Amino acid sequence: MSIKNYTSAPLPFMGQKRRFLTLFKSALNEFKTANTFIDLFGGSGLLSHTAKSVRPDAQVVYNDYDDYHTRLLHVDKTNRMLEHIRVLVKDCPPDKKIPNEIKQKVIDYIQNEEQKGFVDYITLSSSLLFSMNYSKSLKDLEKQTMYNCVRKSNYNVAGYLDGLHIVKYDYKELFNKYKGIDNVVFFVDPPYLSTEVGTYNNYWRLADYLDVLNTLKDTSYFYFTSDKSSIIELCDWLQKNLEANNPFDGAIKYEMPVKVNHNAGYTDIMLCKGNTSVSGSLCQPIYQSTTTDNKSSY
């Protein structure tokens, strides 16, 4: 059975790497001896999904620290909620502010659904809030100005997680489980320094961003950042002035301009580097996708 090859995450997620997928796919094939890919900061799972589609023979470990797979598992309920919300806002002009009386009906409905169980506030936010604004709770959603940007069609997530080994660890713990194993490649995509990280589950300080660089020492990796972070320049300065080891020394750098609006933008950056390592231990999944035979998943 053919499985859809997604070019973006099927549910909204801030920071997914869809712009880099063509370059990422090409670079993946350069790691010819790699048989395991570890997505330390799994996020939306788009890197993991893409790696499995390009390298179906390899084990791909998706570290779902943000519980994205839980949102996928509840997509039927999310679709039903959006169907009901479409009815509530049907008389509101598209992309315009929802009147307060209609907004209250939406809030009351969501509150009622929350009492029944899980509600995907991030996905609902993408249909009710101004572009790129997200709420993670009913209390926060109530404070926001709502707009009628409700998605017209239902979400389809079929096959997105197929073949992935899904776990939930602090990235340092997961890294230590695979550190030193032969033919392992790490995907290192932490929340970007100096950018909005509001939908992530924990607060990041500068020291946290610098700690991530320890995962690049003597490993094969893909590392993602942007020119806003200045991490690359910092490491270069430390190498030149303090003779510190630069984890990016010898890495191949790819850049992707991103235009936010007519007068603002930034540059996304992907670096990749190969290295040989030895020994280590593995971990157990928290969720098994419906496809268990990885080699026949794609």
KAPENOR-V685433 format. One line per field, one symbol per residue. ss: DSSP state (@ for helix, = for strand, . for the rest). A space follows every 10 residues. Layout:
ss->???
//
This chain:
ss->.......... .......@@@ @@@@@@@@.. .....====. .....@@@@@ @@@@....== ===....@@@ @@@.@@@@@@ @@@@@@@@.. ......=..@ @@@@@@@@@@ @@@@@@.... @@@@@@@@.. .......@@@ @@@...=... .......... ....===... @@@@@@@@.. ...=====.. .......... .....@@@@@ @@@@@@...= ======.... @@@@@@@@@@ @@........ .========= =..======= ===....... ......==.. ...@@@..
//
